[in-house]
């Protein structure tokens, strides 16, 4: 009976935010970051277009050590510093720029633009080189690359590989993003928040488990198997006009207080410094039970506050603040909800409020 849920398609999610961010329709743009590379200065000639292109093969896109880039007032990203090259046209110095685009709905066009590049740049998306994206030559100006055909549903990592090959400057200016003909401004560095998603569980059938007593309901959470953050079963959650998540469907339970039907909700907040003044998860109604977990570097197995658990259907505000449990990098919030009795299966008013 579990698979009957798949017939009830949830509406695409808009992002719920108390922290400043940017969402255009259903696509969320995370903040730009940069990395000055681990290669150092590399000996390589760049005397002709063929040698310029060949230089990109020397790049090694970093996996860690990225730093936030503060956007300009117009929302574009700029990087400017003095050249470290000592032998012009005989050395290259790589810098990398990255953002993540979370796509949960239809995109008509999605473009990356450069205002100026000194001396060369290339775009990668999800680890793949985008043909036609190369821009080479000192003081190359303005180029637009449409990535629509390369985008996929969910997470898309865009990396710009740029290199300098001649003094005096090392720059890339006015990196911008456009979607459906309009400019999209990346969120401030504090606001890398993913949209809420919902998962109806990898349990192929209802879980047999008695929930006639309070202790049994508490122990029921041990039967949950939280899907991995990148599990393909995660889908956009339905969002109300007030920005909160709503989930409701008829109960599939056949044996009241003798079966469990799990549903999972998640969002992820990336905190570069691991700090916030407020990090509060709350919901207004649950039928029948729910528990809120936080996963991060400090709590890889998950952290929850027992006092915030809901063990029976109720309609009152429940909230928990994880401000003292946050860690640098990704902080994943997962709400585990289960139904154990007819007629309904629901979770209402789920939201995350973050104050940097």
C-alpha positions in Angstrom: 0.0 0.0 0.0 3.0 2.3 0.5 3.3 2.7 -3.3 -0.2 4.2 -3.5 1.2 7.4 -2.3 3.0 7.9 -5.6 -0.3 8.8 -7.2 -0.6 11.9 -5.1 1.9 14.2 -6.7 3.1 17.1 -4.7 3.2 20.6 -6.1 6.7 22.1 -6.9 8.3 23.9 -3.9 9.0 27.5 -3.4 11.8 28.1 -0.9 10.8 29.1 2.6 13.2 31.6 4.0 13.7 33.8 7.0 17.4 34.2 6.0 18.0 36.4 2.9 18.2 34.4 -0.3 17.2 34.5 -3.9 14.8 32.2 -5.6 13.4 32.7 -9.1 10.3 30.6 -9.6 11.4 27.1 -8.5 15.2 27.5 -9.0 17.5 28.4 -6.1 20.9 29.9 -6.7 23.5 29.3 -4.0 26.3 31.9 -3.2 29.3 32.1 -5.4 32.6 30.8 -4.0 36.2 31.0 -5.3 39.4 29.0 -4.9 42.9 30.1 -5.9 43.9 26.6 -6.8 46.3 24.1 -5.4 48.6 23.9 -8.4 50.6 27.2 -7.9 52.1 28.7 -11.0 52.4 26.2 -13.9 54.9 26.4 -16.8 52.9 26.3 -20.0 53.2 28.5 -23.2 50.2 30.5 -24.4 51.5 32.0 -27.7 48.6 31.0 -29.9 44.9 29.9 -29.5 45.8 26.2 -29.5 48.1 26.6 -26.6 45.5 28.7 -24.7 43.0 25.9 -25.1 45.5 23.2 -24.2 46.2 25.0 -20.9 42.8 24.1 -19.5 43.9 20.4 -19.3 46.2 21.4 -16.5 43.4 22.7 -14.3 42.5 20.6 -11.2 39.1 21.7 -9.8 39.4 21.7 -6.0 37.1 19.6 -3.8 37.5 21.7 -0.7 38.9 24.9 0.6 36.5 27.2 -1.2 35.9 30.7 0.1 32.8 32.9 -0.2 32.7 35.7 -2.8 30.9 38.9 -1.9 28.7 40.1 -4.9 28.9 43.6 -6.2 25.9 46.0 -5.6 24.5 44.9 -9.0 24.6 41.3 -7.9 27.4 40.2 -10.2 30.6 38.7 -9.1 34.1 40.2 -9.6 37.6 38.9 -8.9 40.6 41.3 -9.3 44.2 41.0 -8.1 47.7 41.6 -9.3 49.2 39.0 -11.6 51.6 36.5 -10.0 53.1 35.6 -13.4 56.8 36.3 -13.8 57.2 35.1 -17.4 54.4 36.3 -19.5 52.9 33.8 -22.0 55.0 31.0 -20.5 53.1 30.4 -17.2 49.5 30.0 -16.2 47.8 30.7 -12.8 44.4 29.1 -12.2 41.5 30.5 -10.2 38.1 28.7 -9.8 34.6 30.1 -9.2 31.6 27.9 -8.2 27.9 28.2 -7.6 25.1 25.6 -7.2 21.8 25.8 -8.9 19.0 23.7 -7.4 16.4 23.1 -10.1 12.9 21.9 -9.0 10.8 23.0 -12.0 10.8 24.0 -15.6 13.5 26.4 -16.9 13.2 28.0 -20.4 16.7 29.3 -20.5 19.6 29.6 -18.1 22.7 31.6 -19.0 26.1 32.4 -17.5 27.6 35.8 -18.6 31.0 37.3 -18.3 31.7 41.0 -18.5 35.5 40.7 -18.8 38.1 37.9 -18.5 41.9 38.3 -18.2 43.1 36.0 -19.6 41.0 32.9 -20.3 37.9 31.0 -18.9 35.9 27.8 -19.4 32.6 26.6 -17.9 32.0 23.2 -16.4 28.6 21.9 -15.2 28.3 18.8 -13.0 31.9 18.0 -13.8 31.4 18.2 -17.6 33.0 20.8 -19.9 30.5 23.0 -21.7 31.5 23.2 -25.3 31.6 26.6 -26.8 32.1 28.2 -23.3 35.8 29.1 -23.8 36.8 32.7 -23.7 40.5 33.4 -24.4 42.8 36.3 -24.9 43.8 39.2 -22.7 40.9 41.6 -21.8 38.3 39.4 -23.6 35.0 41.1 -23.1 31.4 39.8 -22.8 30.3 36.3 -23.5 27.0 34.5 -22.7 26.7 30.8 -22.5 23.3 29.1 -22.3 23.3 26.0 -20.0 19.7 25.1 -20.3 20.4 21.8 -22.2 22.9 20.8 -19.5 20.7 21.5 -16.5 19.1 18.5 -14.7 16.5 18.3 -12.0 18.0 18.9 -8.5 21.5 20.0 -7.8 23.7 21.4 -10.6 27.2 22.6 -9.8 28.6 25.2 -12.1 32.4 25.9 -12.0 34.2 28.5 -14.0 37.9 27.8 -14.6 39.9 31.0 -15.2 43.6 31.5 -15.6 46.0 34.4 -15.9 49.0 34.1 -18.2 50.5 37.6 -18.3 51.0 40.7 -16.0 49.8 43.1 -14.8 46.3 41.9 -13.8 44.4 38.7 -13.0 40.7 39.4 -13.3 37.3 38.1 -14.1 34.4 40.7 -14.0 30.7 40.7 -13.8 30.0 37.0 -13.7 26.2 36.9 -13.8 23.3 34.5 -14.1 20.2 34.9 -16.2 17.1 32.8 -16.4 14.1 33.3 -18.7 15.6 36.5 -19.8 16.0 38.0 -16.4 19.1 38.4 -14.2 19.2 36.2 -11.1 21.2 37.4 -8.1 22.9 34.8 -6.1 22.1 34.7 -2.4 24.3 36.4 0.2 27.0 34.0 1.6 24.9 33.3 4.7 21.9 32.1 2.8 22.8 28.8 1.1 19.5 27.2 1.9 18.1 24.3 -0.1 14.3 24.0 -0.8 12.2 21.6 1.3 11.8 18.2 -0.2 9.6 15.2 0.8 10.3 11.5 0.6 7.7 8.8 1.0 10.1 6.3 2.3 12.0 3.3 0.9 10.0 0.9 3.0 8.2 -1.0 0.3 5.2 -1.7 2.6 3.7 -0.5 5.8 5.8 -1.4 8.8 4.1 -3.7 11.3 4.5 -2.2 14.8 2.2 -1.6 17.7 1.6 2.0 18.9 -1.0 1.5 21.5 1.1 3.1 24.3 3.2 6.2 24.6 6.4 4.1 25.0 5.5 2.2 21.8 5.0 5.5 19.9 8.4 6.7 21.1 10.1 3.5 20.1 8.4 3.6 16.7 11.0 6.2 15.4 13.6 3.4 15.6 11.8 1.7 12.7 12.4 4.7 10.4 15.1 4.5 7.7 15.9 8.1 6.8 16.8 8.2 3.0 20.2 9.6 2.1 20.3 13.3 1.2 20.9 12.5 -2.5 18.4 9.6 -2.7 16.4 10.0 -6.0 13.1 9.6 -4.1 13.2 13.1 -2.7 10.6 15.3 -4.4 9.7 19.0 -4.1 7.4 19.6 -1.1 4.1 21.5 -1.4 4.3 25.0 -0.1 1.4 27.1 1.2 1.0 30.8 0.5 2.6 31.7 3.9 5.7 29.8 2.7 5.4 26.8 5.0 5.3 23.1 4.0 2.0 21.3 3.8 1.6 17.5 3.4 -1.8 15.7 3.6 -3.2 12.6 2.1 -5.7 9.8 3.1 -4.2 7.3 5.5 -3.1 4.0 4.0 -3.2 2.2 7.4 -5.2 -1.0 7.5 -4.6 -2.0 11.1 -5.0 1.0 13.5 -2.2 1.2 16.1 -0.6 -1.8 14.5 1.2 -0.3 11.4 3.5 2.6 10.6 3.7 4.7 7.4 6.7 6.9 7.4 7.2 10.2 5.4 10.4 12.3 5.5 11.0 16.0 4.9 14.4 17.6 4.5 16.2 20.9 3.8 19.9 21.8 4.1 21.5 25.1 5.2 25.1 25.8 4.5 26.7 28.0 7.1 30.3 29.0 6.1 31.1 29.9 9.7 28.8 27.4 11.4 27.0 30.1 13.3 23.5 31.6 13.5 21.6 33.6 16.1 18.5 31.5 15.4 18.0 28.1 13.7 14.4 27.1 14.5 12.4 24.4 13.0 8.6 24.4 13.6 5.4 22.9 12.5 1.7 23.5 13.5 0.0 20.2 13.1 1.0 16.6 12.8 -1.0 13.4 12.3 0.2 11.2 13.9 3.8 11.7 15.2 7.0 13.5 14.2 10.6 14.0 15.3 13.1 16.6 14.1 16.7 15.7 13.4 19.8 17.8 12.6 22.7 16.2 10.7 26.1 17.9 10.4 29.9 17.4 11.0 29.3 17.5 14.8 26.4 15.1 14.7 26.8 12.8 11.7 24.4 10.3 13.2 21.8 12.9 13.8 20.8 15.0 16.8 17.2 15.4 18.2 15.6 16.9 21.2 13.4 14.3 22.9 11.1 17.0 24.4 10.2 18.2 21.0 8.9 14.9 19.7 5.2 14.6 19.0 3.7 11.2 19.7 0.1 11.7 18.9 -2.1 13.8 16.6 -2.1 17.4 17.7 -2.8 20.9 16.4 -0.4 23.2 18.2 2.9 24.9 17.4 5.9 22.7 17.9 9.4 24.1 17.6 13.0 23.4 18.3 16.1 25.7 18.0 19.3 24.0 17.0 21.4 27.1 17.3 23.8 25.4 19.8 24.3 22.3 17.6 25.2 24.0 14.3 28.4 23.2 12.5 30.5 24.8 9.7 29.2 23.7 6.3 26.0 21.7 5.6 23.4 21.5 8.3 20.7 19.0 7.2 17.3 19.1 8.8 15.2 16.0 8.5 11.7 15.7 9.9 10.5 12.1 10.4 6.7 11.8 10.4 4.6 8.7 10.7 0.9 7.8 10.4 -0.5 5.0 12.5 -4.3 5.4 12.2 -7.0 6.5 9.8 -8.5 8.7 8.4 -5.7 11.2 7.6 -1.9 11.4 7.2 -0.6 14.9 7.5 2.0 17.5 8.5 1.2 21.2 8.3 3.0 24.5 8.8 6.6 23.1 8.6 9.1 25.9 8.3 12.7 26.8 9.1 13.6 30.2 10.5 17.2 31.2 10.4 18.7 34.5 11.7 22.4 34.9 10.7 
